[in-house]
Amino acid sequence: MQSLDGVVIVKLNGNKMNGGHDIEPAEGSICLQSEGWPVFYRNIRIRDLD
């Protein structure tokens, strides 16, 4: 997921899956979620957006 100035882009394996704008709050915590089944995360990278 990317967020910059209240715009969010959700990507899965490099493909855009969803997005939104005018997001409040424009900054804050990161949350990883699943949709009703167990999920295992690996190789998660967090970076600053330019």
GITAVEN-V158198 format. One record per pair of residues at least 6 apart in sequence whose C-alpha atoms are under 7 Angstrom apart, sorted by the first residue. I is the first residue (numbers start at 1). J is the second residue. D is the distance in whole Angstrom. If there is no record, write none. Layout:
i=I j=J d=D
i=I j=J d=D
//
This chain:
i=1 j=8 d=7
i=1 j=9 d=6
i=1 j=10 d=4
i=1 j=11 d=6
i=2 j=8 d=5
i=2 j=9 d=5
i=2 j=10 d=6
i=3 j=9 d=6
i=4 j=49 d=7
i=5 j=26 d=6
i=6 j=21 d=6
i=6 j=22 d=5
i=6 j=23 d=5
i=6 j=24 d=7
i=6 j=26 d=4
i=7 j=20 d=6
i=7 j=21 d=4
i=7 j=22 d=6
i=7 j=23 d=6
i=8 j=19 d=5
i=8 j=20 d=5
i=8 j=21 d=6
i=9 j=16 d=7
i=9 j=18 d=6
i=9 j=19 d=4
i=9 j=20 d=7
i=10 j=16 d=6
i=10 j=17 d=6
i=10 j=18 d=5
i=10 j=19 d=6
i=11 j=17 d=5
//
